[in-house]
Amino acid sequence: MQADGVALWPFYGEGDHDLGHRDLQLIWEELNRRHAVVFVHPIREYDTTRAAIDLIMTDTIRKYPNCKVSCLAVEAASPTLPHVLR
């Protein structure tokens, strides 16, 4: 595969697991190894905000520093993030 990056939905599986869920760690390990750009595409309003908070709270961003994550439209909710992350 010669792709520079991937597009992911904000959640997967029967339980609608967020991107930081332990069941998705093997995917993150491979994306990190490839220095991939990860674009999170929303399904519903605020999905990317949910994904961004999850990726921060589960330390996924820190665990896989070679991944460059882009969340579309998360800036719309950014004023509320400090309050939510407390």
PDB file with one MODEL, atoms N, CA, C and O in Angstrom:
MODEL        1
ATOM      1  N   MET A   1       0.844  -1.178   0.000  1.00  0.00           N
ATOM      2  CA  MET A   1       0.000   0.000   0.000  1.00  0.00           C
ATOM      3  C   MET A   1       0.888   1.239   0.000  1.00  0.00           C
ATOM      4  O   MET A   1       1.785   1.357   0.835  1.00  0.00           O
ATOM      5  N   GLN A   2       0.652   2.140  -0.906  1.00  0.00           N
ATOM      6  CA  GLN A   2       1.460   3.342  -1.024  1.00  0.00           C
ATOM      7  C   GLN A   2       0.702   4.604  -0.612  1.00  0.00           C
ATOM      8  O   GLN A   2       1.089   5.708  -0.992  1.00  0.00           O
ATOM      9  N   ALA A   3      -0.356   4.452   0.149  1.00  0.00           N
ATOM     10  CA  ALA A   3      -1.151   5.599   0.569  1.00  0.00           C
ATOM     11  C   ALA A   3      -0.382   6.444   1.583  1.00  0.00           C
ATOM     12  O   ALA A   3       0.396   5.917   2.378  1.00  0.00           O
ATOM     13  N   ASP A   4      -0.604   7.756   1.548  1.00  0.00           N
ATOM     14  CA  ASP A   4       0.007   8.651   2.516  1.00  0.00           C
ATOM     15  C   ASP A   4      -0.809   8.723   3.804  1.00  0.00           C
ATOM     16  O   ASP A   4      -0.301   9.135   4.847  1.00  0.00           O
ATOM     17  N   GLY A   5      -2.070   8.323   3.723  1.00  0.00           N
ATOM     18  CA  GLY A   5      -2.936   8.415   4.888  1.00  0.00           C
ATOM     19  C   GLY A   5      -4.215   7.639   4.693  1.00  0.00           C
ATOM     20  O   GLY A   5      -4.425   6.979   3.676  1.00  0.00           O
ATOM     21  N   VAL A   6      -5.069   7.738   5.706  1.00  0.00           N
ATOM     22  CA  VAL A   6      -6.345   7.033   5.690  1.00  0.00           C
ATOM     23  C   VAL A   6      -7.441   7.945   6.210  1.00  0.00           C
ATOM     24  O   VAL A   6      -7.179   8.910   6.927  1.00  0.00           O
ATOM     25  N   ALA A   7      -8.665   7.627   5.840  1.00  0.00           N
ATOM     26  CA  ALA A   7      -9.840   8.295   6.404  1.00  0.00           C
ATOM     27  C   ALA A   7     -10.552   7.284   7.290  1.00  0.00           C
ATOM     28  O   ALA A   7     -10.793   6.149   6.881  1.00  0.00           O
ATOM     29  N   LEU A   8     -10.880   7.697   8.487  1.00  0.00           N
ATOM     30  CA  LEU A   8     -11.575   6.831   9.436  1.00  0.00           C
ATOM     31  C   LEU A   8     -12.873   7.478   9.883  1.00  0.00           C
ATOM     32  O   LEU A   8     -12.981   8.702   9.955  1.00  0.00           O
ATOM     33  N   TRP A   9     -13.864   6.636  10.183  1.00  0.00           N
ATOM     34  CA  TRP A   9     -15.072   7.119  10.844  1.00  0.00           C
ATOM     35  C   TRP A   9     -14.712   7.351  12.311  1.00  0.00           C
ATOM     36  O   TRP A   9     -13.687   6.842  12.765  1.00  0.00           O
ATOM     37  N   PRO A  10     -15.503   8.087  13.054  1.00  0.00           N
ATOM     38  CA  PRO A  10     -15.163   8.365  14.450  1.00  0.00           C
ATOM     39  C   PRO A  10     -15.371   7.179  15.398  1.00  0.00           C
ATOM     40  O   PRO A  10     -14.892   7.213  16.532  1.00  0.00           O
ATOM     41  N   PHE A  11     -16.073   6.135  14.956  1.00  0.00           N
ATOM     42  CA  PHE A  11     -16.277   4.956  15.798  1.00  0.00           C
ATOM     43  C   PHE A  11     -16.554   3.747  14.924  1.00  0.00           C
ATOM     44  O   PHE A  11     -17.003   3.867  13.784  1.00  0.00           O
ATOM     45  N   TYR A  12     -16.269   2.560  15.496  1.00  0.00           N
ATOM     46  CA  TYR A  12     -16.354   1.304  14.752  1.00  0.00           C
ATOM     47  C   TYR A  12     -16.893   0.181  15.626  1.00  0.00           C
ATOM     48  O   TYR A  12     -16.866   0.259  16.854  1.00  0.00           O
ATOM     49  N   GLY A  13     -17.383  -0.862  14.971  1.00  0.00           N
ATOM     50  CA  GLY A  13     -17.751  -2.100  15.639  1.00  0.00           C
ATOM     51  C   GLY A  13     -19.168  -2.125  16.161  1.00  0.00           C
ATOM     52  O   GLY A  13     -19.899  -1.137  16.101  1.00  0.00           O
ATOM     53  N   GLU A  14     -19.531  -3.281  16.673  1.00  0.00           N
ATOM     54  CA  GLU A  14     -20.882  -3.479  17.197  1.00  0.00           C
ATOM     55  C   GLU A  14     -21.172  -2.559  18.379  1.00  0.00           C
ATOM     56  O   GLU A  14     -22.313  -2.142  18.581  1.00  0.00           O
ATOM     57  N   GLY A  15     -20.159  -2.250  19.145  1.00  0.00           N
ATOM     58  CA  GLY A  15     -20.347  -1.378  20.304  1.00  0.00           C
ATOM     59  C   GLY A  15     -20.074   0.080  20.027  1.00  0.00           C
ATOM     60  O   GLY A  15     -19.968   0.879  20.957  1.00  0.00           O
ATOM     61  N   ASP A  16     -19.958   0.444  18.746  1.00  0.00           N
ATOM     62  CA  ASP A  16     -19.587   1.817  18.383  1.00  0.00           C
ATOM     63  C   ASP A  16     -18.364   2.275  19.170  1.00  0.00           C
ATOM     64  O   ASP A  16     -18.390   3.315  19.828  1.00  0.00           O
ATOM     65  N   HIS A  17     -17.290   1.484  19.094  1.00  0.00           N
ATOM     66  CA  HIS A  17     -16.070   1.806  19.822  1.00  0.00           C
ATOM     67  C   HIS A  17     -15.438   3.075  19.263  1.00  0.00           C
ATOM     68  O   HIS A  17     -15.275   3.229  18.053  1.00  0.00           O
ATOM     69  N   ASP A  18     -15.089   3.971  20.166  1.00  0.00           N
ATOM     70  CA  ASP A  18     -14.379   5.175  19.763  1.00  0.00           C
ATOM     71  C   ASP A  18     -12.988   4.806  19.274  1.00  0.00           C
ATOM     72  O   ASP A  18     -12.507   3.702  19.531  1.00  0.00           O
ATOM     73  N   LEU A  19     -12.345   5.720  18.573  1.00  0.00           N
ATOM     74  CA  LEU A  19     -11.052   5.432  17.944  1.00  0.00           C
ATOM     75  C   LEU A  19      -9.942   5.082  18.935  1.00  0.00           C
ATOM     76  O   LEU A  19      -8.969   4.429  18.557  1.00  0.00           O
ATOM     77  N   GLY A  20     -10.065   5.494  20.168  1.00  0.00           N
ATOM     78  CA  GLY A  20      -9.060   5.166  21.164  1.00  0.00           C
ATOM     79  C   GLY A  20      -9.293   3.845  21.883  1.00  0.00           C
ATOM     80  O   GLY A  20      -8.539   3.490  22.789  1.00  0.00           O
ATOM     81  N   HIS A  21     -10.317   3.124  21.491  1.00  0.00           N
ATOM     82  CA  HIS A  21     -10.653   1.859  22.151  1.00  0.00           C
ATOM     83  C   HIS A  21      -9.543   0.832  21.967  1.00  0.00           C
ATOM     84  O   HIS A  21      -8.881   0.806  20.929  1.00  0.00           O
ATOM     85  N   ARG A  22      -9.343  -0.008  22.968  1.00  0.00           N
ATOM     86  CA  ARG A  22      -8.251  -1.004  22.932  1.00  0.00           C
ATOM     87  C   ARG A  22      -8.367  -1.963  21.748  1.00  0.00           C
ATOM     88  O   ARG A  22      -7.349  -2.470  21.276  1.00  0.00           O
ATOM     89  N   ASP A  23      -9.567  -2.223  21.261  1.00  0.00           N
ATOM     90  CA  ASP A  23      -9.729  -3.131  20.116  1.00  0.00           C
ATOM     91  C   ASP A  23      -9.140  -2.553  18.828  1.00  0.00           C
ATOM     92  O   ASP A  23      -8.926  -3.289  17.865  1.00  0.00           O
ATOM     93  N   LEU A  24      -8.880  -1.266  18.801  1.00  0.00           N
ATOM     94  CA  LEU A  24      -8.346  -0.628  17.599  1.00  0.00           C
ATOM     95  C   LEU A  24      -6.851  -0.328  17.704  1.00  0.00           C
ATOM     96  O   LEU A  24      -6.286   0.303  16.810  1.00  0.00           O
ATOM     97  N   GLN A  25      -6.211  -0.767  18.773  1.00  0.00           N
ATOM     98  CA  GLN A  25      -4.800  -0.436  19.000  1.00  0.00           C
ATOM     99  C   GLN A  25      -3.871  -1.006  17.932  1.00  0.00           C
ATOM    100  O   GLN A  25      -2.885  -0.363  17.573  1.00  0.00           O
ATOM    101  N   LEU A  26      -4.167  -2.200  17.416  1.00  0.00           N
ATOM    102  CA  LEU A  26      -3.314  -2.760  16.351  1.00  0.00           C
ATOM    103  C   LEU A  26      -3.334  -1.887  15.102  1.00  0.00           C
ATOM    104  O   LEU A  26      -2.325  -1.746  14.411  1.00  0.00           O
ATOM    105  N   ILE A  27      -4.483  -1.310  14.826  1.00  0.00           N
ATOM    106  CA  ILE A  27      -4.587  -0.401  13.677  1.00  0.00           C
ATOM    107  C   ILE A  27      -3.715   0.828  13.919  1.00  0.00           C
ATOM    108  O   ILE A  27      -2.982   1.257  13.027  1.00  0.00           O
ATOM    109  N   TRP A  28      -3.792   1.394  15.125  1.00  0.00           N
ATOM    110  CA  TRP A  28      -2.981   2.568  15.448  1.00  0.00           C
ATOM    111  C   TRP A  28      -1.495   2.252  15.400  1.00  0.00           C
ATOM    112  O   TRP A  28      -0.696   3.080  14.961  1.00  0.00           O
ATOM    113  N   GLU A  29      -1.121   1.063  15.849  1.00  0.00           N
ATOM    114  CA  GLU A  29       0.291   0.677  15.797  1.00  0.00           C
ATOM    115  C   GLU A  29       0.805   0.663  14.359  1.00  0.00           C
ATOM    116  O   GLU A  29       1.907   1.135  14.081  1.00  0.00           O
ATOM    117  N   GLU A  30       0.004   0.122  13.459  1.00  0.00           N
ATOM    118  CA  GLU A  30       0.421   0.069  12.053  1.00  0.00           C
ATOM    119  C   GLU A  30       0.434   1.464  11.431  1.00  0.00           C
ATOM    120  O   GLU A  30       1.355   1.801  10.687  1.00  0.00           O
ATOM    121  N   LEU A  31      -0.565   2.262  11.726  1.00  0.00           N
ATOM    122  CA  LEU A  31      -0.591   3.633  11.206  1.00  0.00           C
ATOM    123  C   LEU A  31       0.605   4.425  11.726  1.00  0.00           C
ATOM    124  O   LEU A  31       1.203   5.208  10.988  1.00  0.00           O
ATOM    125  N   ASN A  32       0.948   4.224  12.984  1.00  0.00           N
ATOM    126  CA  ASN A  32       2.105   4.899  13.571  1.00  0.00           C
ATOM    127  C   ASN A  32       3.398   4.456  12.891  1.00  0.00           C
ATOM    128  O   ASN A  32       4.273   5.274  12.608  1.00  0.00           O
ATOM    129  N   ARG A  33       3.509   3.154  12.634  1.00  0.00           N
ATOM    130  CA  ARG A  33       4.707   2.636  11.960  1.00  0.00           C
ATOM    131  C   ARG A  33       4.877   3.261  10.582  1.00  0.00           C
ATOM    132  O   ARG A  33       5.998   3.494  10.129  1.00  0.00           O
ATOM    133  N   ARG A  34       3.765   3.528   9.927  1.00  0.00           N
ATOM    134  CA  ARG A  34       3.795   4.097   8.574  1.00  0.00           C
ATOM    135  C   ARG A  34       3.823   5.628   8.557  1.00  0.00           C
ATOM    136  O   ARG A  34       3.844   6.229   7.483  1.00  0.00           O
ATOM    137  N   HIS A  35       3.823   6.260   9.726  1.00  0.00           N
ATOM    138  CA  HIS A  35       3.789   7.725   9.800  1.00  0.00           C
ATOM    139  C   HIS A  35       2.590   8.268   9.022  1.00  0.00           C
ATOM    140  O   HIS A  35       2.723   9.216   8.249  1.00  0.00           O
ATOM    141  N   ALA A  36       1.445   7.674   9.226  1.00  0.00           N
ATOM    142  CA  ALA A  36       0.251   7.988   8.436  1.00  0.00           C
ATOM    143  C   ALA A  36      -0.432   9.285   8.872  1.00  0.00           C
ATOM    144  O   ALA A  36      -0.382   9.686  10.035  1.00  0.00           O
ATOM    145  N   VAL A  37      -1.059   9.908   7.909  1.00  0.00           N
ATOM    146  CA  VAL A  37      -1.995  10.997   8.168  1.00  0.00           C
ATOM    147  C   VAL A  37      -3.363  10.341   8.325  1.00  0.00           C
ATOM    148  O   VAL A  37      -3.790   9.567   7.467  1.00  0.00           O
ATOM    149  N   VAL A  38      -4.051  10.654   9.431  1.00  0.00           N
ATOM    150  CA  VAL A  38      -5.350  10.056   9.727  1.00  0.00           C
ATOM    151  C   VAL A  38      -6.400  11.158   9.705  1.00  0.00           C
ATOM    152  O   VAL A  38      -6.367  12.079  10.521  1.00  0.00           O
ATOM    153  N   PHE A  39      -7.316  11.056   8.779  1.00  0.00           N
ATOM    154  CA  PHE A  39      -8.398  12.023   8.654  1.00  0.00           C
ATOM    155  C   PHE A  39      -9.654  11.403   9.259  1.00  0.00           C
ATOM    156  O   PHE A  39     -10.114  10.359   8.798  1.00  0.00           O
ATOM    157  N   VAL A  40     -10.209  12.039  10.286  1.00  0.00           N
ATOM    158  CA  VAL A  40     -11.428  11.552  10.920  1.00  0.00           C
ATOM    159  C   VAL A  40     -12.608  12.267  10.294  1.00  0.00           C
ATOM    160  O   VAL A  40     -12.747  13.485  10.415  1.00  0.00           O
ATOM    161  N   HIS A  41     -13.459  11.499   9.622  1.00  0.00           N
ATOM    162  CA  HIS A  41     -14.609  12.060   8.915  1.00  0.00           C
ATOM    163  C   HIS A  41     -15.875  11.843   9.736  1.00  0.00           C
ATOM    164  O   HIS A  41     -16.154  10.718  10.150  1.00  0.00           O
ATOM    165  N   PRO A  42     -16.640  12.896   9.975  1.00  0.00           N
ATOM    166  CA  PRO A  42     -17.846  12.750  10.799  1.00  0.00           C
ATOM    167  C   PRO A  42     -18.973  12.013  10.079  1.00  0.00           C
ATOM    168  O   PRO A  42     -19.092  12.056   8.854  1.00  0.00           O
ATOM    169  N   ILE A  43     -19.786  11.344  10.874  1.00  0.00           N
ATOM    170  CA  ILE A  43     -21.022  10.738  10.384  1.00  0.00           C
ATOM    171  C   ILE A  43     -22.191  11.643  10.772  1.00  0.00           C
ATOM    172  O   ILE A  43     -23.099  11.903   9.983  1.00  0.00           O
ATOM    173  N   ARG A  44     -22.131  12.111  12.020  1.00  0.00           N
ATOM    174  CA  ARG A  44     -23.164  13.018  12.531  1.00  0.00           C
ATOM    175  C   ARG A  44     -22.470  14.260  13.101  1.00  0.00           C
ATOM    176  O   ARG A  44     -21.248  14.302  13.248  1.00  0.00           O
ATOM    177  N   GLU A  45     -23.280  15.255  13.413  1.00  0.00           N
ATOM    178  CA  GLU A  45     -22.759  16.478  14.012  1.00  0.00           C
ATOM    179  C   GLU A  45     -22.033  16.153  15.319  1.00  0.00           C
ATOM    180  O   GLU A  45     -22.518  15.345  16.110  1.00  0.00           O
ATOM    181  N   TYR A  46     -20.920  16.751  15.541  1.00  0.00           N
ATOM    182  CA  TYR A  46     -20.081  16.624  16.726  1.00  0.00           C
ATOM    183  C   TYR A  46     -19.349  15.292  16.837  1.00  0.00           C
ATOM    184  O   TYR A  46     -18.721  15.032  17.863  1.00  0.00           O
ATOM    185  N   ASP A  47     -19.408  14.443  15.817  1.00  0.00           N
ATOM    186  CA  ASP A  47     -18.663  13.183  15.851  1.00  0.00           C
ATOM    187  C   ASP A  47     -17.161  13.410  15.951  1.00  0.00           C
ATOM    188  O   ASP A  47     -16.468  12.688  16.668  1.00  0.00           O
ATOM    189  N   THR A  48     -16.657  14.406  15.236  1.00  0.00           N
ATOM    190  CA  THR A  48     -15.213  14.624  15.284  1.00  0.00           C
ATOM    191  C   THR A  48     -14.793  15.217  16.628  1.00  0.00           C
ATOM    192  O   THR A  48     -13.673  14.986  17.083  1.00  0.00           O
ATOM    193  N   THR A  49     -15.676  15.974  17.260  1.00  0.00           N
ATOM    194  CA  THR A  49     -15.381  16.474  18.600  1.00  0.00           C
ATOM    195  C   THR A  49     -15.292  15.307  19.570  1.00  0.00           C
ATOM    196  O   THR A  49     -14.379  15.237  20.392  1.00  0.00           O
ATOM    197  N   ARG A  50     -16.245  14.397  19.468  1.00  0.00           N
ATOM    198  CA  ARG A  50     -16.228  13.184  20.300  1.00  0.00           C
ATOM    199  C   ARG A  50     -14.938  12.404  20.061  1.00  0.00           C
ATOM    200  O   ARG A  50     -14.304  11.934  21.006  1.00  0.00           O
ATOM    201  N   ALA A  51     -14.556  12.271  18.798  1.00  0.00           N
ATOM    202  CA  ALA A  51     -13.332  11.531  18.459  1.00  0.00           C
ATOM    203  C   ALA A  51     -12.098  12.234  19.025  1.00  0.00           C
ATOM    204  O   ALA A  51     -11.214  11.583  19.582  1.00  0.00           O
ATOM    205  N   ALA A  52     -12.036  13.542  18.886  1.00  0.00           N
ATOM    206  CA  ALA A  52     -10.877  14.293  19.380  1.00  0.00           C
ATOM    207  C   ALA A  52     -10.740  14.136  20.893  1.00  0.00           C
ATOM    208  O   ALA A  52      -9.642  13.900  21.397  1.00  0.00           O
ATOM    209  N   ILE A  53     -11.839  14.266  21.611  1.00  0.00           N
ATOM    210  CA  ILE A  53     -11.805  14.113  23.066  1.00  0.00           C
ATOM    211  C   ILE A  53     -11.362  12.701  23.434  1.00  0.00           C
ATOM    212  O   ILE A  53     -10.550  12.521  24.342  1.00  0.00           O
ATOM    213  N   ASP A  54     -11.887  11.703  22.738  1.00  0.00           N
ATOM    214  CA  ASP A  54     -11.522  10.313  23.015  1.00  0.00           C
ATOM    215  C   ASP A  54     -10.032  10.076  22.754  1.00  0.00           C
ATOM    216  O   ASP A  54      -9.355   9.446  23.566  1.00  0.00           O
ATOM    217  N   LEU A  55      -9.530  10.567  21.648  1.00  0.00           N
ATOM    218  CA  LEU A  55      -8.118  10.364  21.314  1.00  0.00           C
ATOM    219  C   LEU A  55      -7.196  11.035  22.333  1.00  0.00           C
ATOM    220  O   LEU A  55      -6.096  10.548  22.595  1.00  0.00           O
ATOM    221  N   ILE A  56      -7.644  12.146  22.901  1.00  0.00           N
ATOM    222  CA  ILE A  56      -6.862  12.825  23.934  1.00  0.00           C
ATOM    223  C   ILE A  56      -6.979  12.070  25.262  1.00  0.00           C
ATOM    224  O   ILE A  56      -5.966  11.789  25.901  1.00  0.00           O
ATOM    225  N   MET A  57      -8.187  11.747  25.674  1.00  0.00           N
ATOM    226  CA  MET A  57      -8.418  11.135  26.986  1.00  0.00           C
ATOM    227  C   MET A  57      -7.852   9.719  27.098  1.00  0.00           C
ATOM    228  O   MET A  57      -7.502   9.283  28.195  1.00  0.00           O
ATOM    229  N   THR A  58      -7.759   9.000  25.988  1.00  0.00           N
ATOM    230  CA  THR A  58      -7.202   7.642  26.014  1.00  0.00           C
ATOM    231  C   THR A  58      -5.699   7.631  25.746  1.00  0.00           C
ATOM    232  O   THR A  58      -5.088   6.565  25.669  1.00  0.00           O
ATOM    233  N   ASP A  59      -5.108   8.811  25.606  1.00  0.00           N
ATOM    234  CA  ASP A  59      -3.675   8.971  25.318  1.00  0.00           C
ATOM    235  C   ASP A  59      -3.263   8.373  23.973  1.00  0.00           C
ATOM    236  O   ASP A  59      -2.079   8.126  23.747  1.00  0.00           O
ATOM    237  N   THR A  60      -4.210   8.141  23.094  1.00  0.00           N
ATOM    238  CA  THR A  60      -3.892   7.589  21.775  1.00  0.00           C
ATOM    239  C   THR A  60      -2.966   8.532  21.020  1.00  0.00           C
ATOM    240  O   THR A  60      -2.039   8.081  20.346  1.00  0.00           O
ATOM    241  N   ILE A  61      -3.202   9.817  21.123  1.00  0.00           N
ATOM    242  CA  ILE A  61      -2.356  10.806  20.444  1.00  0.00           C
ATOM    243  C   ILE A  61      -0.911  10.695  20.938  1.00  0.00           C
ATOM    244  O   ILE A  61       0.021  10.779  20.138  1.00  0.00           O
ATOM    245  N   ARG A  62      -0.719  10.510  22.231  1.00  0.00           N
ATOM    246  CA  ARG A  62       0.635  10.405  22.797  1.00  0.00           C
ATOM    247  C   ARG A  62       1.283   9.057  22.490  1.00  0.00           C
ATOM    248  O   ARG A  62       2.489   8.982  22.257  1.00  0.00           O
ATOM    249  N   LYS A  63       0.481   7.998  22.491  1.00  0.00           N
ATOM    250  CA  LYS A  63       1.026   6.649  22.250  1.00  0.00           C
ATOM    251  C   LYS A  63       1.532   6.482  20.823  1.00  0.00           C
ATOM    252  O   LYS A  63       2.460   5.713  20.572  1.00  0.00           O
ATOM    253  N   TYR A  64       0.919   7.205  19.890  1.00  0.00           N
ATOM    254  CA  TYR A  64       1.249   7.040  18.471  1.00  0.00           C
ATOM    255  C   TYR A  64       1.628   8.387  17.858  1.00  0.00           C
ATOM    256  O   TYR A  64       0.889   8.929  17.036  1.00  0.00           O
ATOM    257  N   PRO A  65       2.771   8.921  18.256  1.00  0.00           N
ATOM    258  CA  PRO A  65       3.157  10.278  17.854  1.00  0.00           C
ATOM    259  C   PRO A  65       3.480  10.442  16.371  1.00  0.00           C
ATOM    260  O   PRO A  65       3.526  11.568  15.876  1.00  0.00           O
ATOM    261  N   ASN A  66       3.701   9.350  15.659  1.00  0.00           N
ATOM    262  CA  ASN A  66       4.003   9.457  14.230  1.00  0.00           C
ATOM    263  C   ASN A  66       2.758   9.669  13.384  1.00  0.00           C
ATOM    264  O   ASN A  66       2.860   9.994  12.201  1.00  0.00           O
ATOM    265  N   CYS A  67       1.597   9.491  13.970  1.00  0.00           N
ATOM    266  CA  CYS A  67       0.333   9.722  13.255  1.00  0.00           C
ATOM    267  C   CYS A  67      -0.019  11.204  13.344  1.00  0.00           C
ATOM    268  O   CYS A  67       0.064  11.814  14.410  1.00  0.00           O
ATOM    269  N   LYS A  68      -0.400  11.751  12.244  1.00  0.00           N
ATOM    270  CA  LYS A  68      -0.886  13.124  12.194  1.00  0.00           C
ATOM    271  C   LYS A  68      -2.395  13.053  12.000  1.00  0.00           C
ATOM    272  O   LYS A  68      -2.872  12.644  10.941  1.00  0.00           O
ATOM    273  N   VAL A  69      -3.148  13.455  13.028  1.00  0.00           N
ATOM    274  CA  VAL A  69      -4.605  13.298  13.022  1.00  0.00           C
ATOM    275  C   VAL A  69      -5.263  14.627  12.680  1.00  0.00           C
ATOM    276  O   VAL A  69      -4.925  15.671  13.237  1.00  0.00           O
ATOM    277  N   SER A  70      -6.209  14.560  11.750  1.00  0.00           N
ATOM    278  CA  SER A  70      -6.994  15.719  11.354  1.00  0.00           C
ATOM    279  C   SER A  70      -8.465  15.405  11.577  1.00  0.00           C
ATOM    280  O   SER A  70      -8.994  14.436  11.033  1.00  0.00           O
ATOM    281  N   CYS A  71      -9.118  16.234  12.381  1.00  0.00           N
ATOM    282  CA  CYS A  71     -10.547  16.057  12.667  1.00  0.00           C
ATOM    283  C   CYS A  71     -11.313  17.219  12.063  1.00  0.00           C
ATOM    284  O   CYS A  71     -11.182  18.355  12.519  1.00  0.00           O
ATOM    285  N   LEU A  72     -12.092  16.950  11.064  1.00  0.00           N
ATOM    286  CA  LEU A  72     -12.883  17.967  10.376  1.00  0.00           C
ATOM    287  C   LEU A  72     -13.889  18.606  11.319  1.00  0.00           C
ATOM    288  O   LEU A  72     -14.630  17.901  12.004  1.00  0.00           O
ATOM    289  N   ALA A  73     -13.924  19.911  11.363  1.00  0.00           N
ATOM    290  CA  ALA A  73     -14.928  20.714  12.063  1.00  0.00           C
ATOM    291  C   ALA A  73     -14.860  20.627  13.579  1.00  0.00           C
ATOM    292  O   ALA A  73     -15.801  21.049  14.252  1.00  0.00           O
ATOM    293  N   VAL A  74     -13.782  20.095  14.139  1.00  0.00           N
ATOM    294  CA  VAL A  74     -13.688  20.055  15.599  1.00  0.00           C
ATOM    295  C   VAL A  74     -13.535  21.456  16.183  1.00  0.00           C
ATOM    296  O   VAL A  74     -13.853  21.684  17.350  1.00  0.00           O
ATOM    297  N   GLU A  75     -13.053  22.381  15.381  1.00  0.00           N
ATOM    298  CA  GLU A  75     -12.873  23.737  15.884  1.00  0.00           C
ATOM    299  C   GLU A  75     -14.187  24.390  16.285  1.00  0.00           C
ATOM    300  O   GLU A  75     -14.185  25.325  17.086  1.00  0.00           O
ATOM    301  N   ALA A  76     -15.299  23.925  15.751  1.00  0.00           N
ATOM    302  CA  ALA A  76     -16.596  24.485  16.125  1.00  0.00           C
ATOM    303  C   ALA A  76     -16.894  24.241  17.603  1.00  0.00           C
ATOM    304  O   ALA A  76     -17.585  25.038  18.238  1.00  0.00           O
ATOM    305  N   ALA A  77     -16.381  23.162  18.143  1.00  0.00           N
ATOM    306  CA  ALA A  77     -16.617  22.839  19.548  1.00  0.00           C
ATOM    307  C   ALA A  77     -15.435  23.189  20.443  1.00  0.00           C
ATOM    308  O   ALA A  77     -15.497  22.980  21.654  1.00  0.00           O
ATOM    309  N   SER A  78     -14.361  23.716  19.864  1.00  0.00           N
ATOM    310  CA  SER A  78     -13.144  23.945  20.645  1.00  0.00           C
ATOM    311  C   SER A  78     -13.335  24.847  21.859  1.00  0.00           C
ATOM    312  O   SER A  78     -12.639  24.642  22.853  1.00  0.00           O
ATOM    313  N   PRO A  79     -14.235  25.837  21.845  1.00  0.00           N
ATOM    314  CA  PRO A  79     -14.409  26.625  23.071  1.00  0.00           C
ATOM    315  C   PRO A  79     -14.909  25.795  24.253  1.00  0.00           C
ATOM    316  O   PRO A  79     -14.682  26.165  25.405  1.00  0.00           O
ATOM    317  N   THR A  80     -15.579  24.688  23.983  1.00  0.00           N
ATOM    318  CA  THR A  80     -16.108  23.864  25.069  1.00  0.00           C
ATOM    319  C   THR A  80     -15.125  22.803  25.537  1.00  0.00           C
ATOM    320  O   THR A  80     -15.328  22.217  26.600  1.00  0.00           O
ATOM    321  N   LEU A  81     -14.072  22.537  24.783  1.00  0.00           N
ATOM    322  CA  LEU A  81     -13.155  21.450  25.129  1.00  0.00           C
ATOM    323  C   LEU A  81     -12.509  21.602  26.510  1.00  0.00           C
ATOM    324  O   LEU A  81     -12.482  20.622  27.253  1.00  0.00           O
ATOM    325  N   PRO A  82     -11.993  22.759  26.892  1.00  0.00           N
ATOM    326  CA  PRO A  82     -11.390  22.837  28.239  1.00  0.00           C
ATOM    327  C   PRO A  82     -12.359  22.437  29.342  1.00  0.00           C
ATOM    328  O   PRO A  82     -11.961  21.776  30.301  1.00  0.00           O
ATOM    329  N   HIS A  83     -13.611  22.824  29.224  1.00  0.00           N
ATOM    330  CA  HIS A  83     -14.616  22.489  30.232  1.00  0.00           C
ATOM    331  C   HIS A  83     -14.882  20.976  30.245  1.00  0.00           C
ATOM    332  O   HIS A  83     -14.996  20.374  31.313  1.00  0.00           O
ATOM    333  N   VAL A  84     -14.979  20.379  29.080  1.00  0.00           N
ATOM    334  CA  VAL A  84     -15.266  18.947  28.968  1.00  0.00           C
ATOM    335  C   VAL A  84     -14.092  18.111  29.449  1.00  0.00           C
ATOM    336  O   VAL A  84     -14.303  17.037  30.013  1.00  0.00           O
ATOM    337  N   LEU A  85     -12.874  18.563  29.245  1.00  0.00           N
ATOM    338  CA  LEU A  85     -11.685  17.783  29.556  1.00  0.00           C
ATOM    339  C   LEU A  85     -11.267  17.874  31.029  1.00  0.00           C
ATOM    340  O   LEU A  85     -10.327  17.189  31.431  1.00  0.00           O
ATOM    341  N   ARG A  86     -11.921  18.677  31.825  1.00  0.00           N
ATOM    342  CA  ARG A  86     -11.553  18.796  33.256  1.00  0.00           C
ATOM    343  C   ARG A  86     -11.812  17.552  34.021  1.00  0.00           C
ATOM    344  O   ARG A  86     -11.554  17.503  35.223  1.00  0.00           O
TER     345      ARG A  86
ENDMDL
END
